[in-house]
């Protein structure tokens, strides 16, 4: 948690002035028992009304002053805690966005959402309590003990004994709850994951009538969270009663020994009441300390989880300067590239020894069965992952040598899973660049065969897009995603099975429109018809390139490719295509 204390430097005034105000309020509170003792000894027992009235006025003044300083402290604590939360979320979100696919895959979306929301809230609460109570509570305990010593040194030993007993109770409780709160927060990640899956996949759940099954999954996860919360609650519940037992025993001892000392050692009745009041202040302060232990224990667990994100370094980091490129070099070149999602020796390779070149303006088709490594290959080209072995080059320079922003301008990609963001159509279409004109957007929509339905939208480019593009069909979302990538005018356009929801006529029209663009295209598809006219086709099977060549060449030389085509064409059609090629 100390590592996150760096955020407090932005609120130095609040962190210093807030506790100071609470300290002054605590001083007023410590004076109150002495005023009460004076009222009892010199006012009530001496039957002097003026002393009683003067003491009453003092108590009112102390109360008003204490309240005023408390309100100032509360305001400063609120500003500082919310400010720290805002800055922490900003930096955490920024760091998450710097992570590569590998780290995001490992951490998981639900865990990241929980940490940026719930865990940061725990830290915010700790900051507020730090300013409001961390100084005040110990000061009251120490101050009340010192004031008790000034009244009677012997009876003050009761205060020391009670504090030692309370600390002995608090330490094991704090140690036990830290572990439980960590498990509780981790369990909350599971609830977030299941909730997110159900909300994003509600159509699938209902299509297969799996509502009851999903309810059961959620209940099991919630039950696990409940168990950890109950265990932590049971341990934590021992704290306050144990403290009050110690405090009540201290009350009895003070009254018992104090009462006998009134007549023997010259202790006054008012002083005995003052000692009881100081013991009350200590007990209340220690209860606050016990609650602070719970709050800071939760915050410590949350801080550990937040720091785990900050400690995660991106495995893919862009260069700072532009590499030396070669205009005569191929647009894309893979040199003996292998890749594994897992680290270490013996890890299964998703791609193995892939080598090919693609000239500028040419079209590359990638085809293969499910899990053959098609998306992995284009993810290496876009540098969402780094190759485990070998080199991926664009214009003669390794993709590792390009700055991230430059590489994103060169390579435009339409992912396999289409995602549209909430906002306007224009905002979605201009995500890649801020200088994209409306004319460029319209041209991109026309290329992607999307203009026919976007022209009918109310508001045109200002039409609203719901979260995830839920107000569009699957085919419409794919065409909008293609238009978004085309609008960037990238040198290399990657279509990762992004026309699967399109009918054959629209798919053909799209490919024809893309040919008119001065772009190098990489098309991943399950349809042989979508890539048959490509300049070069790669056939992947279990991460290995079984064949590289044109459609006609592969029909003659690659058995895997021919088997794929036979699922989509007749033998006679393939023979005709082979002759044409």
Protein Blocks (a to p, Z undefined) as FASTA:
>chain_A
ZZmmmmmmmmmmmmmmmmmmmmmmmmmmmmmmmmmmmmmmmmmmnopaklmmmmmmmmmm
mmmmmmmmmmmmmmmmmmmmmmmmmmmmmmmmmmmmmpcfklmmmnopmlmmmmmmmmmm
mmmmmmmmmmmmmmmmmmmmmmmmmmmmmmomklmmmmmmmmmmmmmmmmmmmmmmmmmm
mmmmmmmmmmmmmmmmmmmmmmmmmmnopmmmmmmmmmmmmmmmmmmmmmmmmmmmmmmm
mmmmmmmmmmmmmmmmmmmmmmmnopafklmmmmmmmmmmmmmmmmmmmmmmmmmmmmmm
mmmmmmmmmmpccfbdcdfbdcdddfkbcfbdcehiacdfbgcehiacfbghiacdddeh
iacdddddehilpmmmmmmmnopaccfbdcddeehiafklpcfklmmmmpccddfbdcdd
eddfklmmmmmpmkbcfklmmmmmmmnopmmmmmmpghijmpccdehhlmbcfklmmmmm
mmmmmmnopabdcdehilmmpcfklmmmmmmmmmmpccddddddfbfklmmmpmbdcdde
ehiafbgcdfklmmmmmmklmmmmmmmmcfklmmmmmmmZZ
